[in-house]
Every structure is written in C-alpha cells, then in structure tokens.
Amino acid sequence: MVVLLAAARENNAAEASGTAVSFVNTTIIFSGALLQPVIGWLLDLNWDGRMEAGARVYSVDAFNTAFLTLVAANLLAIVLCLFVRDAKHRPTES
C-alpha cells in the first residue's frame, strides 16, 4: 500500500497527485470490502455442518482454504509491483 501511494504521488503531475492518491486509497479500501464476502463464501463452501450454540463452527482446513485468498492477493500485489515505474524520487512537473 505504501509503495503504491508513493508511486501514485510521484508519477502524476502536482495538480493531479491528490486525485491519484485518493483513487489508490479507494481501491485499497474496496479490495478489503470485496475480499471479506469472498472469504466468507469460501468458508461456507468448506463448512462441514457443525453448529455450536446456534453458530457455525468451521474447521481449520476451511479457514486455511479461505485464507489462501489473501495469499493469492499478496502474490498478485508482488507481481504487480514489478510493473510500477520509478519517478526517481521527485514529483512529475506539470
């Protein structure tokens, strides 16, 4: 996140950098909002039907499978970091 925020600032003109940083921040928040239901859906797919006090009880394997989504997202982020341009540590002039 930090690298992407800095890259958005450095790779855009001064008058557009605020918009670029805001877009990056919105995307970061949206990804968290998107992954929560996906993880819940994967947990439900691997639920074995156990209930305790009216609540679903998930196995460790169900959690491991669901949380692989986070590992995949991190691997994707690492690959995408390879395509980030370096602005040589100075904002783009307008």
Secondary structure, DSSP 4 states (H G I P E B T S, - for coil): -HHHHHHHHHTSBTTTHHHHHHHHHHHHHHHHHHHHHHHHHHHHHT--S-EETTEE---HHHHHHHHHHHHHHHHHHHHHHTTPPP-TTSPBP-
